[in-house]
Amino acid sequence: MTTLWSAGTDRFYIEDFTISPGETRTISILLDNELEYTAFQSDIYLPEGLSVEMDGDYCVIDLSDRKARSHIINAAIQQDGAVRLLCYSSSVSPFKGTSGALVFMNVKASNDFVGSKAILMKNTRFGTISGEEIQFPDEICNVTSSNPSIRGDVNGDGTVNITDINAVINMILSGKFKESGDVNGDGAVNIADINAVIDIILSQ
């Protein structure tokens, strides 16, 4: 199989997106292509605080309707932490169309996911219908927390410490609740949120 560099117009990438702490969402991996491709492999490196959703030992991942009936996709976590995607067609059928989502992958943000971080896509290779191997350039996607606040920072001073425990106590005693006081996300402000702040402080 001959290895070639991809033309600049052909891309396999994830568009920038936002995600809330604790949220699981489906992201699209898009293919813009002029050549006809039948198979691919790619390594996706998720940043700290973001992980692929698992169903037992399997990554939650699927192909879009751009697949042919014979296409199969597999995913596995590598030793270096990458999510390796491998897709092929037993009948060497090409993917349909020339743009849009090709793969859907479920990712989950940790409860303390904040700021903006990068997803790296590396070692991407596509096989053409004529048997050539095309190596795609690396891609970077920026994923940003839609909630920039720090979990447990009840008083909003940018850190989690003893003053946040006092802030939760004051809310409970006064009955004047704020969303920041619901540290464990159960819809109420009570002693469980004090314990949640303590756990955050001790785990820092």
Backbone torsions as a table, in degrees:
resi	resn	phi	psi	omega
1	MET	NA	127.7	-179.4
2	THR	-80.8	135.1	178.2
3	THR	-101.5	126.7	179.6
4	LEU	-128.2	158.0	171.7
5	TRP	-83.4	141.5	-179.1
6	SER	-66.9	147.2	169.3
7	ALA	-64.4	149.5	-175.5
8	GLY	-61.6	-19.4	-178.0
9	THR	-80.9	-17.6	-179.0
10	ASP	-92.8	124.9	-176.7
11	ARG	-137.9	147.5	170.9
12	PHE	-126.9	113.8	-165.3
13	TYR	-157.8	167.0	174.0
14	ILE	-117.3	131.5	176.4
15	GLU	-76.2	150.3	177.4
16	ASP	-54.8	143.5	179.7
17	PHE	-150.3	167.2	175.9
18	THR	-113.2	155.1	178.1
19	ILE	-149.6	143.8	179.7
20	SER	-88.3	149.4	175.0
21	PRO	-54.5	132.3	-179.7
22	GLY	82.2	-4.7	-176.4
23	GLU	-83.8	144.2	168.5
24	THR	-110.3	128.3	179.7
25	ARG	-141.0	158.0	178.8
26	THR	-93.4	125.6	177.2
27	ILE	-109.7	151.5	179.5
28	SER	-101.6	136.0	170.8
29	ILE	-105.9	119.3	-169.7
30	LEU	-100.8	148.8	173.8
31	LEU	-123.6	118.5	170.1
32	ASP	-106.1	122.1	-171.4
33	ASN	-145.8	144.7	169.5
34	GLU	-101.2	-36.5	177.4
35	LEU	-79.8	159.4	174.5
36	GLU	-91.1	124.7	-178.8
37	TYR	-115.5	148.6	-178.6
38	THR	-116.3	-19.0	-174.1
39	ALA	-156.8	162.7	175.6
40	PHE	-160.4	163.4	165.6
41	GLN	-141.5	149.5	-177.9
42	SER	-158.1	145.9	176.1
43	ASP	-107.2	126.5	-178.7
44	ILE	-113.2	123.6	-179.8
45	TYR	-106.3	109.9	179.3
46	LEU	-87.0	144.7	-179.4
47	PRO	-75.3	167.4	176.5
48	GLU	-58.4	134.0	-179.2
49	GLY	95.7	-5.7	178.6
50	LEU	-128.9	131.7	-177.9
51	SER	-139.3	155.7	175.5
52	VAL	-76.8	138.7	178.7
53	GLU	-70.4	137.0	-178.8
54	MET	-112.6	144.5	170.5
55	ASP	-117.5	90.8	-171.4
56	GLY	69.6	-120.3	179.3
57	ASP	-93.8	4.2	-172.8
58	TYR	-112.5	138.1	174.4
59	CYS	-71.4	140.8	177.8
60	VAL	-83.1	102.2	-173.4
61	ILE	-151.6	149.3	-178.2
62	ASP	-154.5	163.5	175.8
63	LEU	-95.1	151.5	176.8
64	SER	-80.7	-175.6	179.4
65	ASP	-75.7	7.3	172.9
66	ARG	-79.3	-8.6	-179.9
67	LYS	-74.8	157.7	166.8
68	ALA	-90.0	166.2	-177.8
69	ARG	-59.0	-30.2	-174.8
70	SER	-87.8	-1.4	-178.1
71	HIS	-74.6	139.0	176.9
72	ILE	-129.3	136.8	176.4
73	ILE	-122.6	138.1	175.9
74	ASN	-127.1	153.8	177.1
75	ALA	-143.4	143.0	179.7
76	ALA	-150.0	146.8	177.2
77	ILE	-81.7	126.6	-179.8
78	GLN	-87.7	168.4	-178.8
79	GLN	-61.1	-30.6	179.6
80	ASP	-87.1	7.9	176.9
81	GLY	93.4	-8.7	-178.9
82	ALA	-68.8	147.0	170.1
83	VAL	-93.0	108.7	-178.9
84	ARG	-91.3	125.2	175.9
85	LEU	-100.9	138.0	176.9
86	LEU	-139.1	121.6	-177.4
87	CYS	-133.5	137.3	179.9
88	TYR	-151.1	166.6	178.1
89	SER	-121.2	125.3	-179.7
90	SER	-66.1	-21.9	179.0
91	SER	-106.6	11.4	-179.7
92	VAL	54.6	45.2	178.4
93	SER	-87.9	145.1	179.4
94	PRO	-81.6	157.3	171.7
95	PHE	-69.4	152.0	-178.6
96	LYS	-84.3	148.6	172.2
97	GLY	76.5	-179.6	-177.9
98	THR	-127.5	5.2	177.3
99	SER	-163.3	160.7	175.7
100	GLY	108.3	-179.5	-175.8
101	ALA	-64.4	135.3	174.7
102	LEU	-112.9	-34.6	-176.8
103	VAL	-129.7	141.7	171.6
104	PHE	-114.5	130.6	-178.7
105	MET	-133.2	133.5	177.6
106	ASN	-89.7	128.1	177.1
107	VAL	-124.2	150.8	-178.6
108	LYS	-125.2	133.7	176.6
109	ALA	-94.0	141.0	176.3
110	SER	-67.9	163.2	-178.7
111	ASN	-64.3	-22.5	-179.1
112	ASP	-108.7	23.5	179.8
113	PHE	-71.7	118.0	-179.3
114	VAL	-137.6	162.0	175.3
115	GLY	80.2	-160.9	-179.9
116	SER	-122.6	131.4	-177.8
117	LYS	-134.9	169.6	-173.9
118	ALA	-111.8	138.4	167.3
119	ILE	-100.5	128.7	-179.7
120	LEU	-105.6	136.6	173.6
121	MET	-117.3	118.7	-174.0
122	LYS	-133.3	166.6	174.7
123	ASN	54.2	40.4	-178.5
124	THR	-87.9	124.6	179.1
125	ARG	-133.5	135.8	176.6
126	PHE	-118.2	144.0	174.4
127	GLY	-100.7	133.9	-179.5
128	THR	-89.3	167.1	179.7
129	ILE	-66.1	-20.4	179.0
130	SER	-92.8	2.5	174.9
131	GLY	94.6	5.4	177.6
132	GLU	-85.1	154.2	175.6
133	GLU	-108.4	124.9	-178.4
134	ILE	-110.3	122.3	177.5
135	GLN	-92.7	124.3	-178.8
136	PHE	-90.4	152.7	175.1
137	PRO	-69.1	156.1	176.2
138	ASP	-64.3	151.4	179.9
139	GLU	-128.4	151.2	176.5
140	ILE	-125.6	132.4	174.6
141	CYS	-119.6	136.1	177.4
142	ASN	-96.7	126.3	177.0
143	VAL	-115.5	128.4	-173.2
144	THR	-121.2	137.1	175.6
145	SER	-67.7	131.5	178.0
146	SER	-81.5	-4.5	176.5
147	ASN	-127.2	94.0	-174.6
148	PRO	-71.4	-6.5	-179.1
149	SER	-70.9	155.8	-179.8
150	ILE	-93.5	126.9	179.2
151	ARG	-60.2	127.7	-179.2
152	GLY	94.9	-12.0	178.2
153	ASP	-83.7	75.5	-171.7
154	VAL	-66.4	-39.1	-177.1
155	ASN	-90.1	-0.6	173.1
156	GLY	72.1	27.6	-179.3
157	ASP	-94.6	5.1	175.5
158	GLY	92.6	-4.3	178.0
159	THR	-136.0	162.9	176.8
160	VAL	-114.2	115.4	-177.9
161	ASN	-153.4	-165.4	-174.9
162	ILE	-59.5	-29.2	-179.3
163	THR	-65.8	-26.4	178.1
164	ASP	-74.0	-32.0	173.3
165	ILE	-62.7	-45.9	178.2
166	ASN	-60.7	-37.4	-179.5
167	ALA	-64.7	-39.9	177.9
168	VAL	-66.2	-43.5	179.0
169	ILE	-58.7	-44.0	179.7
170	ASN	-62.6	-37.8	177.5
171	MET	-64.3	-44.1	-179.1
172	ILE	-62.5	-45.1	-176.5
173	LEU	-71.0	-33.5	-177.3
174	SER	-89.4	-19.8	-175.7
175	GLY	74.6	8.6	179.4
176	LYS	-100.1	91.7	-174.1
177	PHE	-89.6	144.2	171.2
178	LYS	-122.3	156.1	-177.8
179	GLU	-58.6	-34.3	-178.6
180	SER	-63.1	-22.4	-179.9
181	GLY	-76.9	-17.2	178.8
182	ASP	-84.9	72.4	-171.7
183	VAL	-68.0	-36.5	-178.2
184	ASN	-89.8	-0.3	172.6
185	GLY	70.5	27.9	-179.0
186	ASP	-96.0	5.7	177.2
187	GLY	88.6	3.9	179.9
188	ALA	-139.4	161.7	174.8
189	VAL	-115.7	114.1	-177.2
190	ASN	-155.6	-166.2	-175.7
191	ILE	-60.1	-27.2	178.2
192	ALA	-62.0	-31.5	179.0
193	ASP	-74.1	-31.5	173.2
194	ILE	-61.9	-46.5	178.8
195	ASN	-62.2	-36.5	179.6
196	ALA	-65.3	-40.8	177.6
197	VAL	-65.2	-42.6	177.8
198	ILE	-58.6	-44.1	179.4
199	ASP	-60.9	-39.7	179.2
200	ILE	-65.3	-44.2	-179.4
201	ILE	-61.9	-44.2	-177.4
202	LEU	-71.4	-22.0	-178.9
203	SER	-92.0	-5.3	-178.8
204	GLN	-72.7	NA	NA
